[in-house]
Amino acid sequence: MEMLMLSGLREDVSKKVSSFYEKVLSQYSENIHSIHIIGSSITPDFLPDSSDINSIIVLKEMDLDFLGIIAPLGKKFSRERIAAPLIMTPHYIASSLDAFPI
């Protein structure tokens, strides 16, 4: 994955997300298939002081070492209301479509 495309997000959400994901991508871009922002942060229901910013990271292949990269970021970015991202692979998504349409 080469770059973040955040043009459709609210400016306050974009600033917080870009800081988090620039750190992630600087350490681990080679196995990241895609990043998706989900939940209320992409709707008019988002409340900056109380809503979390939710996301999904799709890895090309599952790699538990990746958790060692994002775990230390949790404390700092949880104060910014960035929730721990869901981690998935394309295979997991494809095998789950019958139960969880994404």
N, C-alpha and C positions, 0 to 999 in steps of 0.2 A: 504494500500500500504506500502510495507516494505522497498524498496530500489530503488535507481536510477540506471539505467543501461545506462551509457553514452559512452560506448566504441566505438560506431560508429560515434561519433561527432568529429568535429575538436577540437583540444586541447583548443584553445582560447574560443570557444563557450562552451565547457564542463565546464571550470572553472567558467564562468559567470553564467551559468544555475545551476550548482551544488550549488553555494552559495545561489541563490534565492530559489531554491526548497528545500534545507535543512532547511531553515527558515520556509517555508510553511509547510513542513512535520513535523517539530518539534512541530508545534502548532495545526495541523489539519489532521493527517494521517488517522484517523479512517473512514472518509467518502470519501476519495479519491480512486476512482476506478483505474485511470491511468493518466499518464502525457505523452503528445506527443509533440515533437519539430517538427515544420512545417516551411515551407517557404524557403527562400533563404539560411538560415543558415545550411541547410543540402544539399546544392548544390554547384557546383563550382562557381556559380554567387555571392556568399556571399562576401561582401566588409566590412572588420572589422571596418573601420572608418565611414561607412555610412549606412550599412544594420542593420535593427532591427532583434532581435531574437524573433521569434513568437512561441507560444505554445498553446496547448489546455489542460485544466484540465477537466477530466471527473469525476464528483462526483457521488457517488452511488445514492444519493438523493439530489435534489436542496435544498440549505440551504443559505438563505440570510445572515446569520451570517458569512459565509465564506468570504464575501466581506469585512467585518470588519477586517479580518486577512490579506488579501492581499493588501487592499487599502493603509495602511501605508508604505508598501514596495515599492510602485510605484515611489515615488520621488527619492529614493536612486538608485533603479535599472534601472530607465529610463536613468540615466547617463551612465549606462553600456550597453545601447541600448537594454534592455529587455522590450519588449512591454507587455502591460497588456494582460494576457492570456484570451482566449475564455473559457467560463465556460459552460459545457454541462453535460447532464446525458445520460446513455445508452438509456433510453426511448426517449429522444429528438432526438438522432442520428437515432434510428430505425424509428421514425416517419418522419424523414426528408430525408430518402434515395431516395425517388422518385424525390425529387427536388435538393438535394445536395449530390451526391455520395461521401462518405468519405472513 
